[in-house]
Amino acid sequence: MVADKEGNIWFTAISGGYIGKLDPRTGEISEYHAPEGAEIDPHTPVFDHNGILWFTNEQTNYIGASIRKPAR
């Protein structure tokens, strides 16, 4: 798990194949799934200084896979 600058908590759901975001102010959880047909087992999330969320992928051994943090 990792917190962003706004205080949201981001996590990886390895067996679910998605990245999640918890808004601790509201308790709302958002799920961000890979495009259909893409298999990911996201692991070890971290933000860089540009606000891009990077993670490893245990299923395919990707270490440079990334997603841009969704706009609020």
All heavy atoms as a GROMACS GRO file, in nm:
protein
  566
    1MET      N    1   0.084  -0.117   0.000
    1MET     CA    2   0.000   0.000   0.000
    1MET      C    3   0.089   0.124   0.000
    1MET      O    4   0.199   0.122   0.053
    1MET     CB    5  -0.090   0.002   0.123
    1MET     CG    6  -0.196  -0.105   0.121
    1MET     SD    7  -0.315  -0.089   0.254
    1MET     CE    8  -0.219  -0.152   0.389
    2VAL      N    9   0.034   0.231  -0.062
    2VAL     CA   10   0.106   0.357  -0.068
    2VAL      C   11   0.005   0.471  -0.070
    2VAL      O   12  -0.102   0.459  -0.130
    2VAL     CB   13   0.201   0.361  -0.192
    2VAL    CG1   14   0.123   0.355  -0.322
    2VAL    CG2   15   0.292   0.481  -0.188
    3ALA      N   16   0.040   0.580  -0.004
    3ALA     CA   17  -0.048   0.698  -0.001
    3ALA      C   18  -0.006   0.798  -0.107
    3ALA      O   19   0.113   0.814  -0.134
    3ALA     CB   20  -0.044   0.764   0.136
    4ASP      N   21  -0.104   0.864  -0.169
    4ASP     CA   22  -0.071   0.972  -0.263
    4ASP      C   23  -0.070   1.105  -0.188
    4ASP      O   24  -0.094   1.111  -0.067
    4ASP     CB   25  -0.166   0.973  -0.384
    4ASP     CG   26  -0.312   1.002  -0.348
    4ASP    OD1   27  -0.339   1.059  -0.241
    4ASP    OD2   28  -0.398   0.968  -0.431
    5LYS      N   29  -0.043   1.213  -0.260
    5LYS     CA   30  -0.032   1.345  -0.198
    5LYS      C   31  -0.163   1.394  -0.138
    5LYS      O   32  -0.162   1.480  -0.051
    5LYS     CB   33   0.022   1.446  -0.299
    5LYS     CG   34   0.165   1.421  -0.336
    5LYS     CD   35   0.214   1.521  -0.438
    5LYS     CE   36   0.357   1.490  -0.478
    5LYS     NZ   37   0.407   1.583  -0.579
    6GLU      N   38  -0.276   1.340  -0.185
    6GLU     CA   39  -0.407   1.381  -0.134
    6GLU      C   40  -0.451   1.297  -0.014
    6GLU      O   41  -0.558   1.318   0.040
    6GLU     CB   42  -0.513   1.374  -0.244
    6GLU     CG   43  -0.497   1.478  -0.354
    6GLU     CD   44  -0.393   1.436  -0.458
    6GLU    OE1   45  -0.381   1.315  -0.486
    6GLU    OE2   46  -0.324   1.524  -0.511
    7GLY      N   47  -0.370   1.198   0.024
    7GLY     CA   48  -0.403   1.112   0.137
    7GLY      C   49  -0.480   0.987   0.102
    7GLY      O   50  -0.519   0.912   0.191
    8ASN      N   51  -0.505   0.963  -0.027
    8ASN     CA   52  -0.571   0.839  -0.068
    8ASN      C   53  -0.473   0.724  -0.053
    8ASN      O   54  -0.352   0.740  -0.069
    8ASN     CB   55  -0.616   0.848  -0.214
    8ASN     CG   56  -0.719   0.955  -0.234
    8ASN    OD1   57  -0.825   0.953  -0.171
    8ASN    ND2   58  -0.690   1.051  -0.320
    9ILE      N   59  -0.525   0.606  -0.023
    9ILE     CA   60  -0.443   0.487  -0.007
    9ILE      C   61  -0.461   0.399  -0.130
    9ILE      O   62  -0.572   0.361  -0.165
    9ILE     CB   63  -0.484   0.408   0.119
    9ILE    CG1   64  -0.482   0.497   0.242
    9ILE    CG2   65  -0.395   0.285   0.135
    9ILE    CD1   66  -0.348   0.559   0.274
   10TRP      N   67  -0.351   0.369  -0.197
   10TRP     CA   68  -0.351   0.285  -0.316
   10TRP      C   69  -0.298   0.148  -0.279
   10TRP      O   70  -0.204   0.136  -0.200
   10TRP     CB   71  -0.266   0.348  -0.425
   10TRP     CG   72  -0.325   0.475  -0.478
   10TRP    CD1   73  -0.322   0.598  -0.419
   10TRP    CD2   74  -0.398   0.489  -0.598
   10TRP    NE1   75  -0.389   0.689  -0.497
   10TRP    CE2   76  -0.436   0.625  -0.608
   10TRP    CE3   77  -0.435   0.402  -0.700
   10TRP    CZ2   78  -0.511   0.675  -0.715
   10TRP    CZ3   79  -0.508   0.452  -0.807
   10TRP    CH2   80  -0.544   0.586  -0.813
   11PHE      N   81  -0.358   0.045  -0.337
   11PHE     CA   82  -0.317  -0.092  -0.306
   11PHE      C   83  -0.328  -0.178  -0.430
   11PHE      O   84  -0.395  -0.143  -0.527
   11PHE     CB   85  -0.404  -0.150  -0.192
   11PHE     CG   86  -0.551  -0.155  -0.225
   11PHE    CD1   87  -0.607  -0.267  -0.283
   11PHE    CD2   88  -0.633  -0.046  -0.199
   11PHE    CE1   89  -0.743  -0.271  -0.314
   11PHE    CE2   90  -0.768  -0.049  -0.227
   11PHE     CZ   91  -0.823  -0.163  -0.285
   12THR      N   92  -0.260  -0.291  -0.426
   12THR     CA   93  -0.268  -0.386  -0.537
   12THR      C   94  -0.348  -0.507  -0.493
   12THR      O   95  -0.329  -0.557  -0.382
   12THR     CB   96  -0.128  -0.428  -0.584
   12THR    OG1   97  -0.054  -0.479  -0.473
   12THR    CG2   98  -0.053  -0.312  -0.646
   13ALA      N   99  -0.438  -0.551  -0.578
   13ALA     CA  100  -0.517  -0.671  -0.554
   13ALA      C  101  -0.460  -0.778  -0.646
   13ALA      O  102  -0.505  -0.795  -0.759
   13ALA     CB  103  -0.664  -0.646  -0.582
   14ILE      N  104  -0.359  -0.846  -0.598
   14ILE     CA  105  -0.284  -0.938  -0.683
   14ILE      C  106  -0.375  -1.043  -0.746
   14ILE      O  107  -0.379  -1.058  -0.867
   14ILE     CB  108  -0.170  -1.004  -0.602
   14ILE    CG1  109  -0.072  -0.898  -0.554
   14ILE    CG2  110  -0.099  -1.110  -0.685
   14ILE    CD1  111   0.028  -0.947  -0.453
   15SER      N  112  -0.450  -1.116  -0.665
   15SER     CA  113  -0.534  -1.222  -0.720
   15SER      C  114  -0.653  -1.166  -0.797
   15SER      O  115  -0.710  -1.235  -0.882
   15SER     CB  116  -0.581  -1.317  -0.611
   15SER     OG  117  -0.661  -1.247  -0.517
   16GLY      N  118  -0.692  -1.041  -0.771
   16GLY     CA  119  -0.803  -0.980  -0.842
   16GLY      C  120  -0.761  -0.913  -0.972
   16GLY      O  121  -0.845  -0.880  -1.055
   17GLY      N  122  -0.631  -0.892  -0.989
   17GLY     CA  123  -0.581  -0.833  -1.112
   17GLY      C  124  -0.615  -0.686  -1.130
   17GLY      O  125  -0.638  -0.641  -1.241
   18TYR      N  126  -0.617  -0.611  -1.022
   18TYR     CA  127  -0.646  -0.468  -1.034
   18TYR      C  128  -0.570  -0.388  -0.929
   18TYR      O  129  -0.515  -0.443  -0.834
   18TYR     CB  130  -0.796  -0.440  -1.024
   18TYR     CG  131  -0.858  -0.465  -0.889
   18TYR    CD1  132  -0.863  -0.364  -0.792
   18TYR    CD2  133  -0.912  -0.588  -0.856
   18TYR    CE1  134  -0.920  -0.386  -0.668
   18TYR    CE2  135  -0.970  -0.611  -0.733
   18TYR     CZ  136  -0.973  -0.511  -0.639
   18TYR     OH  137  -1.030  -0.532  -0.516
   19ILE      N  138  -0.571  -0.257  -0.948
   19ILE     CA  139  -0.516  -0.164  -0.851
   19ILE      C  140  -0.636  -0.092  -0.789
   19ILE      O  141  -0.730  -0.055  -0.859
   19ILE     CB  142  -0.420  -0.064  -0.919
   19ILE    CG1  143  -0.299  -0.141  -0.970
   19ILE    CG2  144  -0.380   0.046  -0.822
   19ILE    CD1  145  -0.206  -0.059  -1.054
   20GLY      N  146  -0.630  -0.074  -0.659
   20GLY     CA  147  -0.742  -0.010  -0.590
   20GLY      C  148  -0.699   0.117  -0.520
   20GLY      O  149  -0.583   0.138  -0.490
   21LYS      N  150  -0.799   0.203  -0.498
   21LYS     CA  151  -0.776   0.327  -0.426
   21LYS      C  152  -0.883   0.341  -0.318
   21LYS      O  153  -1.002   0.328  -0.345
   21LYS     CB  154  -0.785   0.448  -0.520
   21LYS     CG  155  -0.768   0.582  -0.447
   21LYS     CD  156  -0.784   0.700  -0.540
   21LYS     CE  157  -0.930   0.726  -0.565
   21LYS     NZ  158  -0.956   0.855  -0.631
   22LEU      N  159  -0.839   0.366  -0.196
   22LEU     CA  160  -0.929   0.391  -0.084
   22LEU      C  161  -0.923   0.538  -0.049
   22LEU      O  162  -0.815   0.592  -0.025
   22LEU     CB  163  -0.887   0.308   0.038
   22LEU     CG  164  -0.951   0.347   0.171
   22LEU    CD1  165  -1.101   0.321   0.169
   22LEU    CD2  166  -0.883   0.276   0.285
   23ASP      N  167  -1.039   0.602  -0.047
   23ASP     CA  168  -1.048   0.740   0.000
   23ASP      C  169  -1.082   0.732   0.148
   23ASP      O  170  -1.196   0.698   0.184
   23ASP     CB  171  -1.158   0.816  -0.076
   23ASP     CG  172  -1.170   0.961  -0.034
   23ASP    OD1  173  -1.131   0.995   0.080
   23ASP    OD2  174  -1.220   1.041  -0.114
   24PRO      N  175  -0.986   0.758   0.237
   24PRO     CA  176  -1.013   0.742   0.380
   24PRO      C  177  -1.115   0.840   0.436
   24PRO      O  178  -1.173   0.816   0.541
   24PRO     CB  179  -0.875   0.761   0.445
   24PRO     CG  180  -0.795   0.836   0.347
   24PRO     CD  181  -0.850   0.802   0.212
   25ARG      N  182  -1.141   0.949   0.364
   25ARG     CA  183  -1.240   1.046   0.411
   25ARG      C  184  -1.382   0.993   0.393
   25ARG      O  185  -1.469   1.020   0.474
   25ARG     CB  186  -1.222   1.179   0.338
   25ARG     CG  187  -1.091   1.249   0.372
   25ARG     CD  188  -1.065   1.372   0.286
   25ARG     NE  189  -1.050   1.344   0.144
   25ARG     CZ  190  -0.937   1.302   0.085
   25ARG    NH1  191  -0.829   1.282   0.157
   25ARG    NH2  192  -0.932   1.280  -0.043
   26THR      N  193  -1.406   0.920   0.284
   26THR     CA  194  -1.541   0.872   0.255
   26THR      C  195  -1.556   0.721   0.270
   26THR      O  196  -1.668   0.671   0.275
   26THR     CB  197  -1.580   0.908   0.110
   26THR    OG1  198  -1.494   0.836   0.019
   26THR    CG2  199  -1.570   1.057   0.085
   27GLY      N  200  -1.444   0.648   0.270
   27GLY     CA  201  -1.449   0.502   0.273
   27GLY      C  202  -1.471   0.441   0.136
   27GLY      O  203  -1.477   0.319   0.122
   28GLU      N  204  -1.483   0.526   0.032
   28GLU     CA  205  -1.506   0.476  -0.103
   28GLU      C  206  -1.382   0.406  -0.157
   28GLU      O  207  -1.270   0.454  -0.143
   28GLU     CB  208  -1.543   0.591  -0.196
   28GLU     CG  209  -1.569   0.546  -0.340
   28GLU     CD  210  -1.603   0.662  -0.431
   28GLU    OE1  211  -1.614   0.777  -0.384
   28GLU    OE2  212  -1.614   0.637  -0.552
   29ILE      N  213  -1.404   0.290  -0.220
   29ILE     CA  214  -1.296   0.215  -0.285
   29ILE      C  215  -1.322   0.214  -0.434
   29ILE      O  216  -1.432   0.181  -0.479
   29ILE     CB  217  -1.287   0.072  -0.232
   29ILE    CG1  218  -1.249   0.074  -0.084
   29ILE    CG2  219  -1.187  -0.009  -0.313
   29ILE    CD1  220  -1.245  -0.061  -0.018
   30SER      N  221  -1.220   0.253  -0.511
   30SER     CA  222  -1.227   0.249  -0.658
   30SER      C  223  -1.133   0.140  -0.707
   30SER      O  224  -1.026   0.121  -0.651
   30SER     CB  225  -1.185   0.383  -0.717
   30SER     OG  226  -1.267   0.487  -0.670
   31GLU      N  227  -1.175   0.070  -0.814
   31GLU     CA  228  -1.093  -0.035  -0.873
   31GLU      C  229  -1.053   0.005  -1.013
   31GLU      O  230  -1.136   0.053  -1.091
   31GLU     CB  231  -1.170  -0.167  -0.878
   31GLU     CG  232  -1.207  -0.222  -0.744
   31GLU     CD  233  -1.284  -0.353  -0.753
   31GLU    OE1  234  -1.308  -0.404  -0.865
   31GLU    OE2  235  -1.322  -0.404  -0.645
   32TYR      N  236  -0.926  -0.015  -1.046
   32TYR     CA  237  -0.872   0.016  -1.179
   32TYR      C  238  -0.817  -0.112  -1.238
   32TYR      O  239  -0.713  -0.161  -1.196
   32TYR     CB  240  -0.766   0.125  -1.168
   32TYR     CG  241  -0.821   0.251  -1.107
   32TYR    CD1  242  -0.813   0.274  -0.970
   32TYR    CD2  243  -0.887   0.345  -1.185
   32TYR    CE1  244  -0.867   0.388  -0.913
   32TYR    CE2  245  -0.941   0.460  -1.129
   32TYR     CZ  246  -0.931   0.480  -0.993
   32TYR     OH  247  -0.985   0.593  -0.937
   33HIS      N  248  -0.893  -0.166  -1.334
   33HIS     CA  249  -0.857  -0.294  -1.397
   33HIS      C  250  -0.777  -0.270  -1.524
   33HIS      O  251  -0.790  -0.166  -1.588
   33HIS     CB  252  -0.984  -0.372  -1.431
   33HIS     CG  253  -1.060  -0.415  -1.309
   33HIS    ND1  254  -1.043  -0.538  -1.251
   33HIS    CD2  255  -1.151  -0.349  -1.233
   33HIS    CE1  256  -1.121  -0.546  -1.145
   33HIS    NE2  257  -1.190  -0.434  -1.132
   34ALA      N  258  -0.698  -0.369  -1.560
   34ALA     CA  259  -0.624  -0.365  -1.685
   34ALA      C  260  -0.722  -0.378  -1.801
   34ALA      O  261  -0.835  -0.427  -1.784
   34ALA     CB  262  -0.523  -0.479  -1.690
   35PRO      N  263  -0.681  -0.336  -1.920
   35PRO     CA  264  -0.768  -0.355  -2.037
   35PRO      C  265  -0.802  -0.502  -2.055
   35PRO      O  266  -0.724  -0.590  -2.016
   35PRO     CB  267  -0.682  -0.305  -2.153
   35PRO     CG  268  -0.580  -0.216  -2.091
   35PRO     CD  269  -0.555  -0.271  -1.954
   36GLU      N  270  -0.918  -0.528  -2.112
   36GLU     CA  271  -0.963  -0.665  -2.133
   36GLU      C  272  -0.857  -0.744  -2.210
   36GLU      O  273  -0.800  -0.696  -2.308
   36GLU     CB  274  -1.095  -0.667  -2.210
   36GLU     CG  275  -1.156  -0.805  -2.217
   36GLU     CD  276  -1.296  -0.803  -2.276
   36GLU    OE1  277  -1.365  -0.702  -2.262
   36GLU    OE2  278  -1.333  -0.905  -2.336
   37GLY      N  279  -0.830  -0.863  -2.163
   37GLY     CA  280  -0.732  -0.950  -2.227
   37GLY      C  281  -0.592  -0.938  -2.169
   37GLY      O  282  -0.508  -1.024  -2.190
   38ALA      N  283  -0.567  -0.831  -2.096
   38ALA     CA  284  -0.436  -0.813  -2.033
   38ALA      C  285  -0.437  -0.883  -1.897
   38ALA      O  286  -0.528  -0.863  -1.818
   38ALA     CB  287  -0.403  -0.666  -2.016
   39GLU      N  288  -0.339  -0.966  -1.874
   39GLU     CA  289  -0.329  -1.034  -1.745
   39GLU      C  290  -0.226  -0.964  -1.660
   39GLU      O  291  -0.110  -0.953  -1.698
   39GLU     CB  292  -0.288  -1.180  -1.765
   39GLU     CG  293  -0.394  -1.263  -1.831
   39GLU     CD  294  -0.357  -1.409  -1.834
   39GLU    OE1  295  -0.296  -1.458  -1.737
   39GLU    OE2  296  -0.387  -1.474  -1.935
   40ILE      N  297  -0.271  -0.913  -1.546
   40ILE     CA  298  -0.176  -0.853  -1.454
   40ILE      C  299  -0.201  -0.906  -1.314
   40ILE      O  300  -0.313  -0.940  -1.277
   40ILE     CB  301  -0.181  -0.699  -1.451
   40ILE    CG1  302  -0.314  -0.647  -1.398
   40ILE    CG2  303  -0.148  -0.641  -1.587
   40ILE    CD1  304  -0.313  -0.500  -1.364
   41ASP      N  305  -0.096  -0.919  -1.239
   41ASP     CA  306  -0.100  -0.948  -1.097
   41ASP      C  307  -0.018  -0.837  -1.031
   41ASP      O  308   0.098  -0.857  -0.996
   41ASP     CB  309  -0.040  -1.084  -1.066
   41ASP     CG  310  -0.126  -1.199  -1.118
   41ASP    OD1  311  -0.249  -1.183  -1.119
   41ASP    OD2  312  -0.070  -1.302  -1.156
   42PRO      N  313  -0.075  -0.717  -1.016
   42PRO     CA  314   0.002  -0.602  -0.970
   42PRO      C  315   0.054  -0.622  -0.828
   42PRO      O  316  -0.012  -0.681  -0.743
   42PRO     CB  317  -0.097  -0.487  -0.979
   42PRO     CG  318  -0.230  -0.551  -0.965
   42PRO     CD  319  -0.217  -0.685  -1.030
   43HIS      N  320   0.173  -0.570  -0.806
   43HIS     CA  321   0.240  -0.586  -0.677
   43HIS      C  322   0.331  -0.466  -0.655
   43HIS      O  323   0.378  -0.404  -0.750
   43HIS     CB  324   0.323  -0.716  -0.683
   43HIS     CG  325   0.369  -0.765  -0.551
   43HIS    ND1  326   0.485  -0.723  -0.494
   43HIS    CD2  327   0.313  -0.855  -0.466
   43HIS    CE1  328   0.500  -0.784  -0.377
   43HIS    NE2  329   0.397  -0.865  -0.360
   44THR      N  330   0.357  -0.429  -0.532
   44THR     CA  331   0.455  -0.328  -0.492
   44THR      C  332   0.430  -0.192  -0.559
   44THR      O  333   0.509  -0.147  -0.641
   44THR     CB  334   0.599  -0.377  -0.522
   44THR    OG1  335   0.612  -0.514  -0.486
   44THR    CG2  336   0.699  -0.294  -0.446
   45PRO      N  337   0.322  -0.122  -0.524
   45PRO     CA  338   0.296   0.009  -0.584
   45PRO      C  339   0.386   0.117  -0.524
   45PRO      O  340   0.419   0.114  -0.405
   45PRO     CB  341   0.150   0.035  -0.546
   45PRO     CG  342   0.132  -0.037  -0.416
   45PRO     CD  343   0.219  -0.161  -0.428
   46VAL      N  344   0.422   0.213  -0.608
   46VAL     CA  345   0.501   0.328  -0.563
   46VAL      C  346   0.474   0.445  -0.657
   46VAL      O  347   0.457   0.425  -0.777
   46VAL     CB  348   0.652   0.295  -0.556
   46VAL    CG1  349   0.708   0.263  -0.693
   46VAL    CG2  350   0.730   0.406  -0.489
   47PHE      N  351   0.465   0.566  -0.604
   47PHE     CA  352   0.449   0.686  -0.686
   47PHE      C  353   0.585   0.748  -0.713
   47PHE      O  354   0.670   0.753  -0.624
   47PHE     CB  355   0.362   0.790  -0.615
   47PHE     CG  356   0.216   0.761  -0.622
   47PHE    CD1  357   0.149   0.710  -0.511
   47PHE    CD2  358   0.144   0.784  -0.738
   47PHE    CE1  359   0.014   0.682  -0.517
   47PHE    CE2  360   0.009   0.757  -0.744
   47PHE     CZ  361  -0.056   0.705  -0.634
   48ASP      N  362   0.603   0.800  -0.835
   48ASP     CA  363   0.723   0.877  -0.862
   48ASP      C  364   0.692   1.026  -0.839
   48ASP      O  365   0.580   1.062  -0.802
   48ASP     CB  366   0.778   0.850  -1.003
   48ASP     CG  367   0.690   0.901  -1.116
   48ASP    OD1  368   0.597   0.981  -1.092
   48ASP    OD2  369   0.715   0.860  -1.231
   49HIS      N  370   0.790   1.112  -0.859
   49HIS     CA  371   0.772   1.254  -0.830
   49HIS      C  372   0.674   1.323  -0.925
   49HIS      O  373   0.631   1.435  -0.899
   49HIS     CB  374   0.907   1.327  -0.830
   49HIS     CG  375   0.974   1.330  -0.963
   49HIS    ND1  376   1.049   1.224  -1.011
   49HIS    CD2  377   0.977   1.424  -1.058
   49HIS    CE1  378   1.094   1.255  -1.131
   49HIS    NE2  379   1.052   1.375  -1.162
   50ASN      N  380   0.635   1.257  -1.036
   50ASN     CA  381   0.537   1.313  -1.129
   50ASN      C  382   0.395   1.264  -1.100
   50ASN      O  383   0.303   1.296  -1.174
   50ASN     CB  384   0.574   1.278  -1.273
   50ASN     CG  385   0.698   1.350  -1.317
   50ASN    OD1  386   0.716   1.468  -1.289
   50ASN    ND2  387   0.787   1.279  -1.385
   51GLY      N  388   0.378   1.184  -0.996
   51GLY     CA  389   0.245   1.134  -0.962
   51GLY      C  390   0.204   1.011  -1.041
   51GLY      O  391   0.087   0.974  -1.041
   52ILE      N  392   0.298   0.946  -1.108
   52ILE     CA  393   0.268   0.823  -1.182
   52ILE      C  394   0.284   0.705  -1.087
   52ILE      O  395   0.385   0.694  -1.018
   52ILE     CB  396   0.359   0.808  -1.305
   52ILE    CG1  397   0.333   0.923  -1.402
   52ILE    CG2  398   0.336   0.673  -1.372
   52ILE    CD1  399   0.429   0.928  -1.519
   53LEU      N  400   0.186   0.619  -1.084
   53LEU     CA  401   0.190   0.500  -1.000
   53LEU      C  402   0.257   0.387  -1.077
   53LEU      O  403   0.212   0.349  -1.186
   53LEU     CB  404   0.049   0.459  -0.959
   53LEU     CG  405   0.038   0.336  -0.870
   53LEU    CD1  406   0.105   0.360  -0.735
   53LEU    CD2  407  -0.106   0.297  -0.852
   54TRP      N  408   0.365   0.337  -1.022
   54TRP     CA  409   0.439   0.225  -1.081
   54TRP      C  410   0.416   0.102  -0.996
   54TRP      O  411   0.394   0.111  -0.876
   54TRP     CB  412   0.588   0.256  -1.086
   54TRP     CG  413   0.622   0.368  -1.178
   54TRP    CD1  414   0.610   0.502  -1.154
   54TRP    CD2  415   0.674   0.355  -1.309
   54TRP    NE1  416   0.651   0.574  -1.263
   54TRP    CE2  417   0.692   0.486  -1.360
   54TRP    CE3  418   0.709   0.247  -1.389
   54TRP    CZ2  419   0.742   0.510  -1.487
   54TRP    CZ3  420   0.759   0.271  -1.515
   54TRP    CH2  421   0.775   0.402  -1.563
   55PHE      N  422   0.421  -0.015  -1.061
   55PHE     CA  423   0.406  -0.140  -0.987
   55PHE      C  424   0.475  -0.252  -1.063
   55PHE      O  425   0.500  -0.241  -1.182
   55PHE     CB  426   0.258  -0.175  -0.967
   55PHE     CG  427   0.180  -0.188  -1.095
   55PHE    CD1  428   0.167  -0.310  -1.158
   55PHE    CD2  429   0.120  -0.078  -1.152
   55PHE    CE1  430   0.096  -0.322  -1.276
   55PHE    CE2  431   0.048  -0.088  -1.270
   55PHE     CZ  432   0.037  -0.211  -1.332
   56THR      N  433   0.507  -0.357  -0.992
   56THR     CA  434   0.561  -0.476  -1.057
   56THR      C  435   0.444  -0.566  -1.091
   56THR      O  436   0.332  -0.548  -1.045
   56THR     CB  437   0.660  -0.549  -0.965
   56THR    OG1  438   0.593  -0.585  -0.845
   56THR    CG2  439   0.780  -0.463  -0.935
   57ASN      N  440   0.470  -0.665  -1.174
   57ASN     CA  441   0.368  -0.759  -1.217
   57ASN      C  442   0.422  -0.900  -1.197
   57ASN      O  443   0.508  -0.944  -1.271
   57ASN     CB  444   0.332  -0.735  -1.364
   57ASN     CG  445   0.217  -0.820  -1.409
   57ASN    OD1  446   0.178  -0.916  -1.345
   57ASN    ND2  447   0.162  -0.786  -1.524
   58GLU      N  448   0.372  -0.970  -1.097
   58GLU     CA  449   0.422  -1.103  -1.066
   58GLU      C  450   0.393  -1.205  -1.175
   58GLU      O  451   0.470  -1.296  -1.196
   58GLU     CB  452   0.366  -1.152  -0.934
   58GLU     CG  453   0.426  -1.081  -0.816
   58GLU     CD  454   0.402  -1.155  -0.687
   58GLU    OE1  455   0.314  -1.242  -0.681
   58GLU    OE2  456   0.473  -1.123  -0.592
   59GLN      N  457   0.283  -1.192  -1.246
   59GLN     CA  458   0.244  -1.290  -1.347
   59GLN      C  459   0.340  -1.292  -1.465
   59GLN      O  460   0.377  -1.396  -1.515
   59GLN     CB  461   0.101  -1.261  -1.397
   59GLN     CG  462   0.049  -1.357  -1.500
   59GLN     CD  463   0.019  -1.494  -1.442
   59GLN    OE1  464   0.002  -1.510  -1.322
   59GLN    NE2  465   0.013  -1.594  -1.527
   60THR      N  466   0.379  -1.175  -1.512
   60THR     CA  467   0.462  -1.168  -1.633
   60THR      C  468   0.601  -1.112  -1.608
   60THR      O  469   0.677  -1.092  -1.701
   60THR     CB  470   0.393  -1.078  -1.738
   60THR    OG1  471   0.373  -0.948  -1.681
   60THR    CG2  472   0.260  -1.136  -1.782
   61ASN      N  473   0.634  -1.084  -1.482
   61ASN     CA  474   0.765  -1.033  -1.444
   61ASN      C  475   0.796  -0.895  -1.500
   61ASN      O  476   0.911  -0.859  -1.518
   61ASN     CB  477   0.876  -1.131  -1.482
   61ASN     CG  478   0.865  -1.260  -1.406
   61ASN    OD1  479   0.833  -1.260  -1.287
   61ASN    ND2  480   0.889  -1.371  -1.472
   62TYR      N  481   0.694  -0.815  -1.532
   62TYR     CA  482   0.717  -0.676  -1.570
   62TYR      C  483   0.767  -0.599  -1.450
   62TYR      O  484   0.718  -0.616  -1.340
   62TYR     CB  485   0.588  -0.608  -1.617
   62TYR     CG  486   0.532  -0.653  -1.748
   62TYR    CD1  487   0.397  -0.676  -1.761
   62TYR    CD2  488   0.614  -0.672  -1.858
   62TYR    CE1  489   0.343  -0.716  -1.882
   62TYR    CE2  490   0.561  -0.713  -1.978
   62TYR     CZ  491   0.426  -0.735  -1.990
   62TYR     OH  492   0.373  -0.775  -2.108
   63ILE      N  493   0.862  -0.512  -1.471
   63ILE     CA  494   0.905  -0.424  -1.363
   63ILE      C  495   0.888  -0.278  -1.400
   63ILE      O  496   0.907  -0.191  -1.320
   63ILE     CB  497   1.050  -0.453  -1.319
   63ILE    CG1  498   1.145  -0.450  -1.438
   63ILE    CG2  499   1.058  -0.582  -1.243
   63ILE    CD1  500   1.291  -0.468  -1.404
   64GLY      N  501   0.851  -0.248  -1.522
   64GLY     CA  502   0.834  -0.110  -1.564
   64GLY      C  503   0.691  -0.074  -1.596
   64GLY      O  504   0.666   0.034  -1.646
   65ALA      N  505   0.596  -0.162  -1.567
   65ALA     CA  506   0.456  -0.132  -1.597
   65ALA      C  507   0.411  -0.015  -1.511
   65ALA      O  508   0.449  -0.004  -1.396
   65ALA     CB  509   0.369  -0.254  -1.570
   66SER      N  510   0.332   0.075  -1.570
   66SER     CA  511   0.286   0.190  -1.493
   66SER      C  512   0.150   0.235  -1.540
   66SER      O  513   0.107   0.204  -1.650
   66SER     CB  514   0.384   0.307  -1.506
   66SER     OG  515   0.386   0.356  -1.637
   67ILE      N  516   0.082   0.308  -1.454
   67ILE     CA  517  -0.041   0.376  -1.491
   67ILE      C  518  -0.033   0.517  -1.440
   67ILE      O  519   0.033   0.544  -1.340
   67ILE     CB  520  -0.167   0.306  -1.433
   67ILE    CG1  521  -0.168   0.311  -1.280
   67ILE    CG2  522  -0.183   0.167  -1.485
   67ILE    CD1  523  -0.299   0.271  -1.220
   68ARG      N  524  -0.097   0.606  -1.508
   68ARG     CA  525  -0.103   0.744  -1.460
   68ARG      C  526  -0.218   0.751  -1.360
   68ARG      O  527  -0.325   0.698  -1.383
   68ARG     CB  528  -0.126   0.841  -1.574
   68ARG     CG  529  -0.131   0.987  -1.528
   68ARG     CD  530  -0.126   1.084  -1.642
   68ARG     NE  531  -0.010   1.068  -1.726
   68ARG     CZ  532   0.110   1.120  -1.700
   68ARG    NH1  533   0.129   1.187  -1.589
   68ARG    NH2  534   0.210   1.104  -1.783
   69LYS      N  535  -0.193   0.818  -1.250
   69LYS     CA  536  -0.295   0.832  -1.148
   69LYS      C  537  -0.417   0.901  -1.209
   69LYS      O  538  -0.402   1.006  -1.271
   69LYS     CB  539  -0.239   0.911  -1.032
   69LYS     CG  540  -0.330   0.915  -0.913
   69LYS     CD  541  -0.265   0.987  -0.798
   69LYS     CE  542  -0.269   1.133  -0.824
   69LYS     NZ  543  -0.234   1.215  -0.710
   70PRO      N  544  -0.536   0.842  -1.196
   70PRO     CA  545  -0.656   0.904  -1.253
   70PRO      C  546  -0.682   1.042  -1.195
   70PRO      O  547  -0.653   1.067  -1.077
   70PRO     CB  548  -0.767   0.807  -1.213
   70PRO     CG  549  -0.698   0.679  -1.183
   70PRO     CD  550  -0.563   0.716  -1.130
   71ALA      N  551  -0.734   1.130  -1.277
   71ALA     CA  552  -0.771   1.265  -1.230
   71ALA      C  553  -0.887   1.254  -1.134
   71ALA      O  554  -0.970   1.165  -1.146
   71ALA     CB  555  -0.807   1.354  -1.348
   72ARG      N  556  -0.894   1.346  -1.042
   72ARG     CA  557  -1.004   1.347  -0.944
   72ARG      C  558  -1.128   1.404  -1.004
   72ARG      O  559  -1.134   1.483  -1.086
   72ARG     CB  560  -0.964   1.426  -0.823
   72ARG     CG  561  -0.855   1.354  -0.744
   72ARG     CD  562  -0.817   1.431  -0.624
   72ARG     NE  563  -0.926   1.413  -0.528
   72ARG     CZ  564  -0.926   1.466  -0.410
   72ARG    NH1  565  -0.827   1.538  -0.371
   72ARG    NH2  566  -1.026   1.450  -0.326
   0.00000   0.00000   0.00000
